[in-house]
Amino acid sequence: MNRMRIVFCGTPQFAVPSLKFLLTQNEFEIVSVYTQPDRPRGRGQEISFSPVKEVAEAAWIPVLQPEKVRAPEVESHLRYVLPDAIVIIAYGQIIPARLLPIPRLGWINLHASLLPKYRGAAPIQWAIASGETVTGNTTMRIDAGMDTGEMLLQEELQIGADEIAPELAARLAEMGAPLMAKTLRGLANGELAGRAQDHAAATLAPMLKREDGRIEWRRTATEIYNRMRGFAPWPGAYTEFRGQTCHLRGKPLAGAAVGEPGTILVEKDLVSVVCGAGSRLEITHVKQEGRKEITAAEFVRGARAVGGEKFGK
């Protein structure tokens, strides 16, 4: 049996488990890898490779890093290597329509949601932030739309009650690797047919903005906590105190609270805030602008904060 020729497109850590897994399967041949150009990262702004590039180079696979995937040389290369399928996972660029017909089995994407819910760049973050308790992965054949192509396989995963976005992303990435291999086998054998999405049931998960992290104290404590988990580590959850930005961590408290949303309650070392619908959020950690993170009790002592003061503008 001829090995399935695959071009792999991906950039961040989320794509790594699938690439590693496919490399262990004898029926697949990764002929080349596309990833984003090397970028300066960190405080020192040193040039660093993407996680996918590191894996590909260690496996001696040719790596291509076009600034724009729509460049003519990309089409020339893909028509030259003529892959059976192109696997694309968090690559970071929109694929032009003229490239979609090149692989005979299509461009196969691993999307970290149960489509048609949470189409877009940040499905994991928005699923947690929206209070979902179940999510999963969908393999799909991409088309010219944003995550609108026909679905191939899906697998569900429970979201932990206190799970934050990076933890869930790591679990989905590992679970998605064998799902991608199963999808490719099903397509090659002619045993797997795509099914159209219900576009009327679609929800969006747009790229996160800094403003998404601003705490709206009129939301309930549970809603605020879900957004804290979903938006970790960036943009986080922040508010203002005495005109200064503070990033907060915390968790909902049982029992009702009295007062305006945003009001700080201090009971010995327990610091909490009144939230919407009379709910209450315990604040465990505070990071003021330009300072290191400290416990809420340390913050109250250092700032001489008193009950009745308010977070927010």
Secondary structure, DSSP 8 states (H G I E B T S, - for coil): ---EEEEEEE-SGGGHHHHHHHHH-TTEEEEEEE----EEETTTTEEE--HHHHHHHHTT--EE--S-TTSHHHHHHHHHH--SEEEEES-SS---GGGTTSSTT-EEEEESSSTTSSBSS-HHHHHHHTT-SEEEEEEEE--SSSS-S-EEEEEEEE--TT--HHHHHHHHHHHHHHHHHHHHHHHHTT----B---GGG--B-----GGGGB--TTS-HHHHHHHHHHTTTTT--EEEETTEEEEEEEEEESS---SSTTBEEEETTEEEEE-GGG-EEEEEEEEETTS--EEHHHHHHHHT--TT-B---
